[in-house]
Amino acid sequence: MDQKLCQVWLVQLHLRFVPGGEPMVQKHLESLQSSCGNGLEPGALQRLTNLLLVEGLTDIQQKEHDILQVETTKGLPSTSKSIPLEKLFLPLSKVSIPPRISLTVGVAGIGKSTLVKLFVCSWAKGEISRDILFVLPLTFKELNTHEKLSAERLLRLACPHIPAGAARTLLILDGLDEFKTPLDFSNAAVCTDPKKEIQVDNLITNIIRGNLLQEASVWVTARPAAAGQIPSGLVDRMTEIRGFGAAEMKDFLDQMFLDNRDLSSQVLQHIRANRSLHVLCTIPGFCRISASSIAYFLKHSNDQSQEATVVPRTLSEIYSYYFKMALSGDWLEKPREALRIEQAVNTSKKLVGSLGRLAFYGLLRGKHVFYEQDMKAYGIDLSLLHSCLSPHLLLKEDMPASAAYYFSHLTIQEFLAALYYYTAAKRAIFDLFVESGVSWPKLGFLSHFRRAVQRVLQAEDGQLDIFMRFLSGLLSPPVNRLLSGWLLLKDEHGGWRSQAVDALQGCLGSEHAVSWRAVNAMRCLHELQHTDTAQAVEEAMRSGTLAGMLTPVNCSALAYLLQVSDVCLEEVNLSNCLTYNVCKSLLSQLLFCHSLRLDNNQFKDNVMELLGSVLSGKDCQIQRLSLAENQISNKGAKALARSLLVNRSLMVLDLRSNSIGPAGAKALADALKKNQILLSLNLQHNSIKEDGAASLAEALLSNHRLLTLHLQKNAVGAQGARSVAEALKQNRSLRELILSSNSVGDDGSIALAEALRVNHSLQSLDLQSNSISSAGVSALTAALCSNKGLLSLNLRENSISREGGPAIARALRSNSTLRKLDLAANLLCDDGGQAIAAAIRENQALTSLHLQWNFMQAKTATALAQALQSNSSLASLDLQENAIGDEGMAALSAALKVNTTLADLHLQVASVGAAGAQALAEALMVNKSLQILDLRGNSLGPAGAKAVANALKVNRSLRWLNLQENSLGMDGAICIATALKGNHGLTYVNLQGNLIGHSGARMIADAIRTNAPDCVVDV
C-alpha cells in the first residue's frame, strides 16, 4: 500500500477508536465550511484558482510600498508559470516531493485571505487536496493575542480534537504582515519540544525551520515586504496572487452594481480613461474603493457646482469621496435616512480624529491590526465605533481573547493618518513623528509638512509614500472644496500650497540616481495639482526635443512619466537625448519599461555595463530594447551577452549600426546557446564578417527560440553564408533571415539553396544587393520547386539577367507557398519579364511582385496584362522605372477592367502620357479593387488629368493617388480638385510638382477642403 495512503488510513482507524472521533472530524469540517464559506463571492473567485509560480521576491517587492509595486509593474501579470489551486501542495513532477513550506504573496487587497477561505472551504467539501487529512487555518491576528504557545497548543487552537502526530496535516498561517513581532531567524532559540511553551514568534520560526511539526505542511500568506522575513532557502514553493485582467475587472464591477449595469459601464469607462487609476484597479480592494467613489460622484454630479463636476482622478479625490460617502452613510445599496445624516456626521468627525491618530502612529510602527486595549489607549469609544462608523472603513473580527480591528484596506489607514497629521500639524508644537518624549519645537503647518517630507525621504522601505501623497492631496483645491465642512475648513490651506510645492520639488534632483522617493515626490505634486514640470517633459517627449533638458529635476519627472504617460504606453523612446550620467540616474526606472528605444545616444561600452546590470536584475521587465546607431564595440556586446545568460524578459534586441565585430558576435552567439527567451536579434552593419557569421551559425544549431536574425551589411561573404546555410539544414525555429549587402555571391546563394531544399520552416529570406547572377538565382529557384515554407524572397539589386527569367518562371509554376517576390533593380529586360508573366498566369499563390527598374518595356506590360486577366492572387504589382509607355499602360488598363484582386499598382516614371492616362481612366470607371495608384514622374498633362478626374467621379475603390510631377498645370489640378467633390473614397492625393504656383496651390487647397474635407492633399 502507498505509504501516504497508509498514514491516512491509520489516522482514520485511530479516530474510529477514539470515543466520538468521527463526529469530531465531521464537526471540524462543518465548522470550517461555515466560517470560511461566508463572504465568498462566486464571481470573484475564478482569478484565485490559478496562482503564479515565482522563484523569489524581487527587489522592489522587498523594499517598496505595495501601491508603488503595482504602479511600477503597471499591474500586468507576471510571465511566470501558473499552478492550479488544487495542485498547490502536490509535487511539480514525478521525481519531486510535496513542498513542506509554501509561501503565497500578494499586495494589500489582492485577496490573500479570500484565497485561504476558498481553499479551506473547497477542501472541507472534499473538492480538492483529498490526500490532506487535517487543514488547520490560523491568522496572525489571532496569534497576536497570545504571548506564548507550544506547538501542540497551536494546533489545538485550530482543531481542539486533533490527534497527536496526525498524518498529512496542513497548517495555514494567514497574514504574516499583521503579526505584531517580526520573525528573527538569526537569533531565534532552537526548540524541538512540541509541549514547551515559548514566545509565539520563536514558535513560528522553529516550525518553519523544521525543528517542530516536521511532518506537517505549512502555508504562509503575506504581503511581499513581510514575506522577506522568511529566508528564501527555507521556502519550498513560492506563489503570487495576480490582479484583475480586463474581463475580470468588468465582471467585478458588474457584480458590485448588479442592479445597475449602466452605472457599472460608466464607472469602468472612467477607470479606463485614467491610466494610473486603471493600473491600481487591478487590485480588487482598491478597485472596490475607486468604483464606489466614482459611482457616488456620478450619482451626485447633478447636485454639485460646475467646478466640482470633474470625475475624481487623483488618489486624494477618490478617497475624499469615499470618506464623504462613508461618513454620511450614503452607500448605493443602503442609504441612510436624510434626517440622521447630520447627526451621524458630527459624531463620526470626532471618531475619525481619534482613529486618525491611531492610524498614524500605527503606520509609523508598521502596525495594521488593533485590539480593544489599543482602541481604549487612543480614546476611541467602542460603542460609538459600532453604531456610527461604516464597516466599509473599519472591520471587526471577534477572537477568543479580544476583538481585532483593522482598516478595510491599507490605504484607508493611510488616508486617515494623513487627515490626522494635516489637522494636528496646524496646532502642534512638537514633532508629530515623536508620539511621546521631547523633541525640538516645530511651529506652523508648513514646518510639520517639511518634516513629513524629510521623514518620507529618509524611509528606506517606502511605507510612508502613500501617506505623503494623501497629505499633499489634502492641500489641493478640489479636495479642499470636497471636504469643506466635513473634515476640513474651507480654504484653510491658504498660502500653504505654493510652499508645499517648493518643499516637494526640493526632493527632486538631490541625489545622483532618481530614487523611488523622487518619483513619489512627483506623484505628490500631481496630488497637489502641480503638474508644470511633468507636462513640459511630456511635451518634449512627444516632440522629440528632450536632448539638453534632462536636468536632475526633469529626470525625476521623466521617471514619473515612464509610469503614467500615454506617450510611454507602447514604447519609451529616449533616442538622441541621453548621456552616460543621465542613463545611470534613470537605471532603476528603466527596468520596468516593456519597450525601450535608446538609439543614437553615442553610448559606449561603459553604458552597456550599466544596461547589462539592469537586464540581469530579477525585476527586469524590458521585452524590447533598441540600441541602434551608438558606439558599442565588442566589449559592450560582451556585457550585454553576459546579461542574456540570466535575463528572462528580453525578446527583441536591436544593435544595428554599431561596431561589435566578430568578437562581439561570438559573445552574443555563446549567450544564444543558453538563452531561450530572445526572439529577434538585429546585428545589421556591425562588421561581424565571416567569423561572426560562423559563431552565430553555431548558435543556431542549439538555439530553438530565435525567430528573426538580421545580418545585413556585415561583409560575411560567401563563406559566412555557407556557415549559416549549414545551420539552417538543422535549425527549425528561425523564421526570418536578412543577409542583404553581404557579398554572398553565387557561391553563397547555392549553399543557401541547398539548405532551402530541406528547411521548410524559414519564411522570409532577404538577399538584396549580393552580386547574385543567373547561376545563383537558378539554384535558389530550383530549391523553390520543392520548398514548402518560404513566403518571401528578396533578390532586389543583384545581377540577374534575362537568362534568369525562365528559371524564376519554373519556380513560380511549381511553388504554391511563396507570397512575395522582389526582383527590383536587376537586368531581366523584356525576355525575362515575359517569361515571369507567363508563369503568373498559372501561379495562384503570389500576392506581391516587384519588377522595378529592370529595363522592361511594353512587351512585358502586355504579357503581365494577359496574366492579370486570369490570375486571382496578385494584389500588388510594381513596374516603376520601366518604360512601358502608353502601349503598356493601355494593355494593363484593359486587364484592370476584368481583374478583381489587384489592389496596389506602382507605375512611377513609366513613360505614360495622356493616351495612357485616358485608357487608365476608362479602366478606373469599372474597376472595384484598386486602392493604391502611384503615377508620379510621368507626363499625363492637363488632358490626362481631365480623364482621370472624370474617372474619380465614378470610382469608389481608390484610396491613395499620387500624380506628383506630371505636368498637370493649373487646369489639370483644378479638374482633380473638382472631381473630389463626388468622390468619398480617396483619403490622400499628391499634386506636388505640377507647375501650379503658390496662388494656384492655395486655390486648389481651398477647393479640396470644401469638396473633400476628409481627404489629405499635398499641393
N, C-alpha and C positions, 0 to 999 in steps of 0.2 A: 504494500500500500504506500502511496506517496506520503512522505514524511509530514508535509504541511497538513494534508487532509487527516492524517493520523492524529496530529496535535488537536485539530478542531474536534475530531470525534471523541478524544479523551476528555476534553473540557465539557463537551455536551453530556458525556456519560457522567462526569463528576456532578454536573448540575442536576441530573436526574436523581442522584442520591443525596443531594442537599435538600433538606425539607423546604418546600416552596421554591426550589431553584428555578424551574422553568417559568413559573409565574413572575419571578423577579426579573428575568430577562425580558419577558413579554412586557412587563410594566416599564422597563427601561426603554424598550423600543417605542412604546406608545408615548412615553414622556418626551422622547427626542422628536418624534413626529409632531407632537403638539407644540413644543417650544420652538422648533426650527421651521415648521411649516408656516407660521404666522408671518405675514408681511412679504411673502414671496409672490411677486407679480409675474405670471407666466410669460408675458410678452417681453420682459426684461432679462430672461434667464438664458436665452439661446447663446448670447455672447459668452457666457461663463462656462459653457460646456466644452470649450476648447481653450487651453492655456498655451502661452508661448514658452517653449523651452529656451532658456538662456544660459550662457556659460558663466555668468557672474555679473556683478554690479559694475556699471560704467562709472567713470569719474564724476560725471555730472549728477548721477543718481546718488552718489555718496556725499556730495558736497553742497548741492543746491536745493532750493525750495521746490516742492512738488509742482507748483504752478509754473515756475521757470523751466522745469524739465519738460513739461508739455509744450510750452511756448517755443522752446528751442528746437525740439524734435518735430514741431508743427503737428503734433497729435497723430502722426502717421504710425501705423502699426509696424512693429519690428519685422525684419526679414527672417527672423528665427523660425525654426520648425515649430509646429504646434503639437500638442498632445491632448487627446480627449480626456475629459474628466474621469471617465470610467477606467482609464489606464494610468491614472496619476501615480498609483503606488505599485504598479507592475513593472517587471524588468523591461528594458527597452529592446533587448534581444534575447535569443535563446541561451547565450553564454553569460549574460549578466545576471545580477541578483537584484531583488527589490531594494529600493532606497530605504535606509533607516531614518535619515534626517532629510526632510523635504522642506523647502522654504519657498513661499509664494509672496511676491512683492507686487505692490501697486500703489499709485499715488492716492492721496486722500480723496474719498468719494468715488473711487473706481469700482467698489463692490467686493472688497475682501471678505467682510463679514457675511454678506449675502451669498458669496461663493461657499463659505463654510456651511451656512444653513442649507443651501441647495444640496451639497454633498451629503450632509448628515441625514437630511430628510429622504434623499434618494436611497441611501444605504439602509435606513430603517425600514423602508418599504421593500427592500430586497432587490432593488433595481440595479445596483452597481456594487462592485467590490465585495462579492459574497464570500470571498476567502477570508475577509477580516471578521473576527468574531465579536470584538468589542470596539466601538467607537466612543471615545471619551472626550467630548468637547469642553474646553475651558477658555475663559477670556482672561486677559491680563487685568482687565478692570476688576474681576473677582479676586485675582491673586493679590492685587494691591491691598486688599482688606486683611491680609494675613502677614504677620511678621516672620513666623517660622512655620515650616511644614516638613513632614517626612515624605518620601516617595510614595509609601503606601497610603498615607493620608491624602496625598494629592490625587491619587486615582479614585479614592472613595468620595472625594468632592464631586466627581463627575458621575460615579456609579457606586452607591453605597454598598452594593452586594457583590461586587466583582470578586471572583476567587483569586487567591494568591497565585502568581505565576501564570495567569491566563495567556493562552497562545494567541498570536496574531491580534494584538491589541494596537489600536491607533490612538495615540494621544494628540489631540488638536489644541494648540496654544494660539489663540487668535488675538492679534493686535499688539505685537511687541512694542510698537511706538507709544502705546498707552501705559506701559509699565513704569512704575514710579522710580525704579532703580536701574540704571544702565548695567547691562551684563559686562562683567570684567573677567574675561577668560584668562588673563595673565596672572591675576592674583587670587583667583578663587581657590579655596582649600578643597582638596580631594576628599570625597565621601563615597564610600561603597556600601554603607549600611542602609538598606531601604526603610528601616524603622526609626532611624535617627532624625530628629527634627533639627533643621538648620535654616539659616536665612533663605528666603524664597529665591533671591537672585542666585545664591550659591547652588540651590537645589536645581534650578533650571540649567545652569552651566554644567553641572555634573550629569544631568540627564542627557544633554546634547553631546557631551564628551563620551558618553557610553559608560560612565562609572556606575550609573544607576539605570534601572529598567532597560538593560541591554537588549532584551527580547522584544521590546515594544518599538513600534514605528512612531516617529514624532513629526508632526506637521505644524510649522510655524508660519503665521502670516504677519506682514509688517509693511509699513511704508519703507521706501528704499533706503533713506538715511538711517533708520533704526536697524534695518536688516544688516547693515555694515558692522553691527556689533558682533555678529557671529562670524568667526573666521571661515573663509571660503573653503579651507581644507576639511572642515567638519560637515559641510553640506554635500549630500549625495545627489540631490536634484533640486535645481532652482527653476521656478516658473514665474511668469509675469502675466498679469491680467491686462488685456488690451482694452482700449477705449472703444467708443462707438465708431462704426462705419457710417456712411451716409444713410443707408437704408435703415440701420438700427436707430439712428437719431430720429428719423422721421417716425418710425414705429413708436419710439419712446414718447414723442410729443403727442402723437395720436392717442396714446394710452392716457397721457396726462389730461388731454382735453377731449375726452371720449364723447361728450355730448355736443361738442362744437368743433367740427373738423375745419370750418373756415378759419377759426381762431388759431388752430394748430398750424394751418398753412401760412397764415400771416406771421406767426412767431418764427417759424422755420425760415421764411423769406428774410426776415430781419436778421436772424442769426447768420445766415449765409452771406448777407451783404457786408458783414463786418468780419474781415478775415481773422483778426485776433480773437474775437469772441467765438467764432466758429471753431477755431482750434481748441479753445478751452472747453467748449461744449461737447467734446469727445469724452469728457469726464461726466458720468451720469449725475453725480451730486451737484456739480457746478451747472450742468445743463438744466436741472430742475429749478435751481435758484434763478438763473437767467431767464428761462422761459416764463416762470411765474412773474418776474418783474416786467418783462415785455408785455405779457398778457394784461397785467394790471395797468400798465401805461396805455395800451390800446383801448382798454375798457373805459378809461377816464380821459382820453385825449380830447374829447369834445368839451370837457369841463374846464380845460386848462387854457391859460392865456396863450397867445400866438407864440411868444418867445419860449414857452415851455413845452411846445408840441414836437420837439425833435426827439426821436426814439433814443432811449438810453444806449450809449456806446461805450463809455469807459466803465471800468470796474466800480468806481465810486458811485456813478449814476445808477448802475444796476442794483448795487447793494442799498443805496438810499431808497429806491423804490421798494425794494424787498422789505426793508425795516419799516417804512411807512405803512406798507400793507400789513405787516405783522403786528404793529402797534395798534392799528385801527381794527384789526381782526377782519379786514375786508378781503377774505380769501374767496376766490371764484366759486369754490364748491360749497362754502358755508359762511356767507357774510354775516357780520354781527349787526344787531339792530342799531339804527342810527342814534337812538337816544342814549345808548350805552357807550358810544364811541368816545365822546369827550371824557367821560369818567374813566374809561379804560386807559386812554392815552395819558392822562395825568398820573394815574397810578403806575403805569408802565415806565414813564420817564424816570421816576425815582429808582425803579428797579433796574433799568438799563444802566444808570450811573453806577450802581453797586456791582452789577455784572461786568461792566466795562473795566472796573478796577481789577476784579477777579481775572478777567480775560487777559489784561495787560501783563500783570505780574505772573500769571500762569504761562504766558507766551515767553517771557524772559527766562523762565525756568524750564521751558520745554514741556510744560505740564498741560495736558488736554482733557484729563478726567478729574472730576472733583467730587468730594464726598460731603456728607452733612456737616462735618466739622469745618471743612473749608468754607462752606456757604455761610455758616454762622460767624466765622472769623472775619468775613468781609461784610457783615451786617446785612445779609440777604434774608429777607423774611420768606420762609419756605411756604407759608400759607398763601401769601400774595403771589409767590412764584407759580404755584399750581393754578391759581384762579385767573391771573392776568396775562401771563406771558405765553405766547403761542408756542406750541410744540414744534413748530417749524424752525424755531430758533434754538431751543434748548430741549434736550431729551433726557428722560429719567429712566434708569434701569434698576430695578429692585434687586438687591443682593441679600444673602442671609445675614450678613453683619451690618451693612449700611447701604443705603441707596446711592447709586452713582449718577452723576450729572455730567453731561458733555454736550458741546455745541453740535448742531446738526451737520455742520461742515467746518473744517479748519478755517476757512475764510470768514465764517460768521464770527468766530472768536477774534480774528484779526481786525475785522471792521469794528467790533465793539471795543477792542483795545485802542484803536485809533481814535474813536469817539471819546473815550475816556481821556486819552492823552491830550487831545485837542481842547477839551473842556477844562481839564485840570491845569494845562500849561498857561492859561490866562491869569491864574491867581497863585500858582505855585511859587514858593520862594526857593526851594531847594531842588536839586536834581531828581527828576521823577524816576529815573532809572535806578535810583537807590531807594528801596522801599523803606528801610529803617536805617538809622545811623545818620551821621552828619556828613554833609557834602558842601562844596563851595556854593555860595548863594547864586541863584540864577533868577533874574527878574525879567518878566515880559515874555509874551508868547514866542517872539522870534528867537530869543535866547534858547528857549526849550526846543524850538523847531531845529535850530542848528545843532543842538546836542543830539537830537534824534538822527539827523543826517550823519553826524560823526559816528554815532554808535552803530548805525547800519553799515557804514563803510568799514568799520573795524571787525564786524562779524564775518567769520570765515565761512560759515555754513549757509548764509543767505536766508536764515529762518525769520529775519525781520523785514525782508524785502517787500512783502505784500502789505504788511502793516504800514510801511513807509509810503507805499502807493496810496493807500486809503487816507493817510494823514495829509498827503499832498492834495488829494482829490477833494477833501473837505474844504479846501481854500478856493475851489473853482466856483465861478458864479452860478452855473446850473445846479450844482449840489446845494449851494447855499440857499438858492431860491426854493429848492425842493423841500429842504428840511427846516426852513424858517418856521418858527412856531411849534415845531415838533421836537427836534433835538438841538437845533442851533438858533441863535438870534439873528434877525435879518441884517444883512450887510455888516456883520460884526468883524469880518476878516479885513475890511477897510484897506489900508495900505500894506497889509502883510504880504499880499500875493507877489508883488514885484520883488520884494526882498527874499521871499521863499524861493523864487526862481533863481535869484543870484546864488543862494546857498546851494541849490541843487546843481547849477552849472559849475560851481566851484569843484564839484566831484569829477568833472569831465576833464580828461587830459592830464590828470595829476600823476599818472603812472606811465611807465614805458609801454605796457601792454593794456589793451582795452579789456577791463575786467567785467565780470558779470555784474558787479556793483555799479559800474559806469552805465551799462546797458539798462539796469534797473532805474538809475537816475533819469535816463531818457524817458522811461515809462512813467516815472513820477511827473516829469514835465508834461507828458501827454495827459495825465490825470488832471494836472493844473490848467489844461487848455493852452499851454505854451508850446507851440509846435514850429516856431520860426526856423530853428536850426535844422530840424529834420526835413522840413519842406524844401529848404534851399538845397540840401544834399540830394534829396529825392529828385528834384528838378534837374540837377546836374547829371544824375544817373540817366535820366530819360534822354537828355540831350547829348550825352557822351562828353561832358566837359568837366569831369571830376579831376582831371590832371591838374596838379598845382594847388588844389584847395583842400587837400586832406590833412588839415591840422589835427592835433590831438583831439580837440573838441568835435570836429567833424568826423573823425574816425569813430568816436563813440556813437554819433548819430548814424553813421553808416552801419555799424554793428547792430544797432537797433532796427534799422530798415531792413537788414537781411532777414529779420524775423517777421516783419509786419507788412512790408511794402508789396504791392501788386507788381511793381517793376521787377522784383526778385522772384516772382511766383514760378515762372517757367525756367528762368536762367538768371544767375547772378553774373553780370558782365562787368568785370573790373579790368578790362583791357586798357593798355596805354595810359595808366593813371597811378600805378603802384610803384613804390620804391622798396628796397630791402627793409628799411626800418618800419614803413607803414605795413608791409606784409607781415612782418614779425609781430607788430602790435595787434594785428587782427586774427592771428592764428587760431586762437581758441574759439573764435566766432565762425571762421570759415569751415570748421569741422562739420557743421550741420547744413551746409549748402548742398543740395542734391545735384545741381548742375552749376559748375563754376568755370567761367571763362577768364583766363589771365593772359591773353595774347599780347604780344608786342609791348612788354613791360621792361625790356632789356634785362630780364632776370638772368643771373649767372648761377654757377653751381652752388653757391652758398644758400641761395633761396631754395634750391632743390633739397638741400639738407633739412631746411625748415619744413618744407611741404612733405618730405619723407616722414618726418616725425608725426605730422598730422595724419597722414594716410595710415600710419602704423597704429594709431590710437584705437582703443576699443570703442570709443564714442563715435568714430568717423562715420559719416553718412554720405560722403561725396560719392555720387554714382557716375558723373560725367566730369572730366577735367580736361580743359584745353590749355596748353602751354605753347601754342604756336608762335613762331616768329620771335623767339627770345634768343639768348646766347648760352644755351645749355650744351656742355661738352660731355665726353664720356663719363667724367666724374659725377656730373649731375644725374646722368642716366643711371649710374650705379646706385646712387642714393635712392632714386625712385624705384629701381629694381628691388632693393632690399625691402622697401615698404610693401611691394607687391607679394612678397613671401608670406606676409601676415595679414594684409588687408582683406576685408570681407565685404566691401561695398562697391569698389570701383569697377564699373563695367565698360566705360569708354575713356580712352586716353589718347589725346591728340598732341603729338610732339613735332608736327611738321615745321619745316624751315628752322631747324636748329643745327647743331654740329656734333651729334653724338658719335658719329664714326663707327667703324667696325667693332671697337671695344664696347661702346655703349650699347650697340645692337646685341652683342653677345650677352651682356649683363641682363638685358631685358628678356632675351631668349631663355636664359637659365631660369629666370623667375617664372616664365610661362610654363616651364616644365612642371612646376608645382602649383602655380596659381590656376584655379579652375573657376574664377569669377569673371575675369576680363572677357568682354565680348568683342571689342573693337580696338585696334591699335593702328594709329596713323604715324608713320615714320617718314613721310614724304620729305624729300630734299634734306637729307641728313648725312650724305656721303658714307653710307654704310658699306658700299662696294660689295664685291662678291663674297668676301669673308663674312660680312654681316648677314648677307642673304643665306649663306650656308648655316650660320648659327640659328637663324630663325626657322629654317627648313628643318633642322634637327629638333627644334622645339615642337614643330607641328606634328612630329611623329608620336609624341606623348600627350600633347595638349588636345583635349576633346571638347573645349568650350569656346575657343576663339571663332567668331563668325566672319569678321572683316579685318583684312590686312592691307594697308595702303603703303606701297613701297616705291611710288613714282619718284623720278629724278634722283636716283641713288647710285647710278653707274654700276649696277650689279652685273651687267654684261651677260653674255650667253652662258657662262659658267654658273653665275648666280641663278639664272633662270632654270638651268638644268637641276641645280640642287633643290629648288622649290618644286620643280616638276616631280622629282623622285619622291618627295614628301607627300605630294598630292595623290600619289598612287596608293598611299595607305591612309592618309587623313580623310575622315568622312564628316568633319564638322564645319570646315571653312566654307562660307557661302559667297564671299566677295573678295577678289584679289585684284589689286591695281598694280601693274608693272609698267605703266607708261613712262616714256622718256628714259629708258634704261639701256639702250643699245643692245637689246635682246637679239635682234637679227634673225635670220632664217634658222640658224642652229638652235637658238633658244626656243623659237616657235615650234620647231619639230619635236623638241623634248616635251614641251607643254602639250602638244597634240597627242603624244603617246600617253601622257597622263589622263587626258580627257577621254581616251578610249575606255579606261577602267574607272575613272572617277565620275560618278553621276550625282554628286552632292553639290559641287561648285555651281553657283547660279549666275555669277557675273564675273567676267574676265576682261580687264582693260589692258590692251597692248598698244595704245596710241603712241605714235611717234617713236617707233622702234626699228626703223630701217628694214621692215619686213617686205620682201618681194614676193613674186608669184610662187616661188618654191615654198616659202614659209606658209603662205595662205593655202596652198594646195594641201599641205599636211594638216593644217587646222581644219579645213573644210572636210577633208576625208574623215577626220575624227568625229566631226559633227554628224556624219551619216549614221553613226552608231550611238553617239552620246544622247542620253535621255534626261539630262539635268540642267544644262546651261540655258539660261533665259536671256542673257545679254552679252554681246560680244562687241568690243570697241576696237576697230582696226584703223581708226582715223589717222591721217598724216603719216602714212607709210609709203611704200613704193610699189603698190600693187598695180600692175599694168593690165592692159586689155586681156592678156592671157589668163589672168586670174579670174575673170568674169565667169567662164564656163565652170570652173571648179566651185565657185560660190553658188552657181546655179544648181549644180548637182546636189550640194548640201541642202539647199532650200527645198528641193523636190522630195528629199527623203526624211529630213528632220521635221519633227512635229512639235518640238518644245521651245525652240528659240523664239523670243518675242521682240527683241530689239537688236538691230544690226546697224552699226555706224561705220560707213566706208568713206566718209568725207575726206577731201584733200588727198586723193590718190590719183592714179593715171588710168582709170578704167576706159575712158573715151566711150564712143557710141557702141563699139563692138561689145565691150564688157557690160555696158548698161543694158543693151538689148538682150543679152544672154540672161542677165538677172531678171529683167522684166518678164521674160518668157517663163521663168520659174515661178514668179509671183502669181501667175495665172493659176498654178496648181497648188501653191502653198496656202494653207488656211490657218497658220499659226502666227506668223509675223505681224506685229502691230505697229512697229516703228522702223522706218528705213531712211537713213541719212546718206545722200549721194552728192552733197555739196562739193563744188569745185573739183569736178572730175573730167572737165573738158568734154562734157556731153552736149549734144545739140538736139535738134527737133526729132531726130530718129529715135533717140532714147525716150523722149517725152511721148512720142506716138506709141511706142511699144508699151510704156507704162500705162498709158491711157487705155490701151486694149486690155491690159491686165486688170485694171481697176473696174472694168465693166463686169468682170466675173468674180473678182476677189472680194471676200466678205470679212476679212480680218484686219487689213491695214487701216490704221487710224491716223497715222502721222507720216507725211512724206516731205522730205527736204531736198529741193533741187536748186537751192540758191547758188548763185555764181556759176551757173551753167547756161550757155547762150541758146536757150530753147526757142527764143523768138516768138513771133505771132503764130507761126505754124504749130509749134509745140504747144502754145497756150490754147489754140483752137482745139487741138486733139484732147488735151486734158479737160477742157470745158465740156466737150461732148461726153466724156466719161462721167463728169460730175452730175450730169443730168440724170444718170441712172444709178450711180454709186450711192449707197446709203450708210457707209461706215466711216469714210474719211472725215476726220474732224479738224486736223491741222494741215495746212498747206503752206510751205515756205518757198517763195519764188523771188527772193531779193536778187537784184542785179541779174535778171534773166533775159534782158533784151526784149521785154514785152512793150509793145506800143499801143496805139489807140485801137487798132484792129483786134489785137489780142484782148484788150480790155472789153471791147464790145462782145466778143464771144464769151468771155468770163461772165459778163453781166447777164447774158441770156441764161447761163447755167445757174447763176445765183437766184434767179427768179423761181426756179423749180427745185433746187437742191435744199434738203432739210437736215443735213448732217454737219456741214462745215461750220466750225465755230471760230477758228483762228485762221486769218488770211494775211500773209505778210508779202507786200508787193513793193517794198521800198527800193529805191535806186533803179526804177525802170523809167519808161518815157510815155506814160499814159496820156499826158497833156490834158487840156480842157475837154476835148471830145471824149476821151476815155473816162474822165471824171464824171461827165454828164451821164454816160452809160451806166457806170457803177452806181451813181446816185439814184437813177431810176430803179435799179435792182434793189437798192436798200429800202425803197418804199414798200417793197413786196416781201423781201426776205425776212424770216423770223428766227433763223438759227444762229446767224453770225454774232459773236460776242466781242471779238477783238480784230481791228482792222488797221493795218499800217500802210499809209500811202505817202510816207516821207520821201522827199526828193524825187518827185515825179513830174515836175514842170506843170503842175495843175494851174498855176496862176490864180488871180483873184476870182475869175469866173468859175473855174473848176471847184475851188474851195467853197464858194457860195453854194454851188449845186449840192455838194456833200452836206454842208451845214443845213440847208433847207430840207434835204431828204430825211434828216434825223427826226424831223417833227412827226413823221408817221412810223418811225422805227422804234420799238420799245425793247429790242433785244440787245443792241450794242451797248457795251459798258466802257469801251476805250476806242478812240480813234486818234491816229497821229497824222497831222498835216504839216509837220515842220519841213523847212527847206523847199518850199514851193513858190518862192518869189511873190509872197503875199504882201510883205511890208508890215510895219508896226501898226499903221492905222487900219489896214485890212485885217490884221490879226485880231485887233480889238473888236472890230465889227463882227467878225465871224465868231469870236468867243462869246459875244453878247447874244448872237443869234442862236448858238448851240445851247447856251444856258437857258434860253427861253424855250427852244424846241425840245431839248432833251436834257433836263436838269440832272438826271442820274448818270449821264454819260461823261466820262473824263476825256477831254480833248487837249492834246498838245498841239499848239499852233505856233 
